[in-house]
């Protein structure tokens, strides 16, 4: 019998991680629909509702860099197990509280922060793990599969299921979500712990603080990473400012039902799934800088159009277009980011990157709520979409194809790998 090749071994291990992540993302999707619906039973104030999203992203601003540093010092599989366990316990406790009638918006705020904390640990660790277990030429494929799975479970299957379970009983989607995270934890136990060798074995063991500072310097010393972070940060700010108001938009402006909200999210999930599945192929046909430009423009136009659409079908279609563009951008951008960072620093540098880019979502949620309260529900979509369209050409000057090739060459990658 022929021994498996290194590529097949690497991909088989990735598939194990992939299956565990899919289960966790299905739980994410159910709670994505259920949590705003619970909030709507308590208040219709836009700021109070968007505060849930802002609190969930707060750990990205406060704790992302320490979490990323931890991902470079501790066993990454072990950290993923811990994050899954935190989610299972937190959501399980909320399900019990809801089932017993102890329903208060403070519970949702507490869950949002706990969720954000676990997500910060999980995402920083998994972002560092994937490039270290797959071959370089498998990176876009792996990222595309993960993003597509995220979309199907987190948006396509999870939200309609969460909405249906919410209609059955308020606590039901949270009970199923807790079970999903528990299943992910059990699947993580099947993955062998990683015993990675530190790159600085010859020297003395460095302190946690020294590693953290090295991660910050690794990010600030790369103009390409900074420019890419600006692009992701603005995109996340706009998405958070608009998507955090979707439940209110569907229920109030379109006068639809709570079950329709889950179907609206599914529209965006269809486009995002296609973007995740075919993003790697598009990356081979279009140079990275060009792909980042057109996806930003398409996302901006779709977002602005969401503000004036008057029916559910049009809303779902526009979200599908936006989802496709954003997912292709994610596949291209995340793969580029991984190639610019050495493996032993992936956790720290990625954490600095995501502190700024993902942390912008907290500011976006608050800005969206304030803008909606002052001018109306449509205005966050108008302002966010126009901002993306106007900023795309400016960002392209810093993320042009020639600059990307030069940065990849400086990091030790051959230009052909990113052109």
Buried (B, 14 or more C-beta within 10 A) or exposed (E): EEEEEEEEEBBEBBEBBBBBBBBBBBBBBBBBBBBBBBBBEBEEEBBBBBBBBBBBBBBBBBBBBBBBBBBBBBBBBBBBBBBBBBBBBBBBBBBBBBBEEEBEBEBBBBBBBBBBBBBBBBBBBBBBBBBBBBBEEBBBBBBBBBBBBBBBBBBBBBBBBBBBBBBEEBBBBBBBBBBBBBBBBBBBEEBEEBEBEEEEEEEEEBEEEEBBBBBBBBBEEBEBBBBBBBBBBBBBBBBBBBBBBBBBBBBBBBEBBBBBBBBBBBBBBBBBBBBBBBBBBBBEEBBBBBBBBBBBBBBBBBBBBBBEBEEBEBBBBBBBBBBBBBBBBBBBBBBBBBBBBEEBBBBBBBBBBBBBBBBBBBBBBBBBBBBBBEEEBBBBBBBBBBBBBEBBEEBBEBBBBEBBBEBBEEBEBEEEBBE
